[in-house]
Amino acid sequence: MEYRTLRVRAEPHALWVTLDRPERQNTITGTLLAELHAALDEAEARPDCRLVVIEGAPGVFCTGMDFAAATAGDAATAGDAATGGEGDPWASAERGGAEFLRLLKRLTAVPRAVVSVVDGRAAGGGVGIAAASDLVYATPRSTFSLPEALWGLLPCCVLPFLIRRVGFQPAYAMSLSTMPVTAERAHESHLVDYLSDRPEQLVHRLRMRLAKLDGSTIGDLKRYVRPMWELPAERERAAVAEFARLMSAPAVRDRISAFVTAQTPPWEPPGGPRLEPGR
């Protein structure tokens, strides 16, 4: 498959998936979601594959929803938005939330070990991808943040997977404060499993270890533990519905539109100071 938003390379027993939208801080669009599913399909189609590694560019892992794509009015761009739909992008927020939640669920269920390698900023949906992974390896300079409340949004789809990893209070505190969490603090709360300046060495050791396992064992383990934490269907529906409700709020639309058109941060009035790149 020819990927537009990812770089994918196969190694013995592993598939490396690099988020490749550096000009947009590796933000999430419908195309990126679809291509992540395609990469997981590729991993499942390879009988020798035991491991999927998701990484970003140095300095940025993933910074969540692409606001520019999400607010685009033309059908072509809206179809490439985080909503994955066509027509009015605001009206398709529910579909977009459902698609993102479906990806996070698949990361927890795919019969391959999924490791997120974080080197730099992970924000919003990027924290969700990490939290839904089986293991997270991070460099000491990495940070993790949930800035959604600044825009009048909530990390609706991220929180169930983050709470599964770190417990209620750390996840709630990240959502309420919107403050970035250091890699060391993320390690202490178990969002990060291992800290290293050379996470690729950790990946190599894990790959060699997983190569010793029978091909079905990883899937068996993930199926066995799923009922111990699985999100009830009504909570999934509530998460998607709440995201769609917030995305349709006029104040939220105005804040996001002001950021897209003038880089005005959500806490400033229209025409206020611009937000520096790397929000």
PyMOL commands that set and color helices and strands:
alter all, ss='L'
color gray80, all
select helices_A, chain A and resi 22-24+30-45+67-71+75-79+93-109+125-132+148-151+159-166+168-177+183-188+199-210+217-228+233-247+250-262
alter helices_A, ss='H'
color red, helices_A
select strands_A, chain A and resi 6-11+14-19+51-55+59-62+113-118+120-123+135-138+143-145+181-182+194-195
alter strands_A, ss='S'
color yellow, strands_A
deselect
rebuild
show_as cartoon
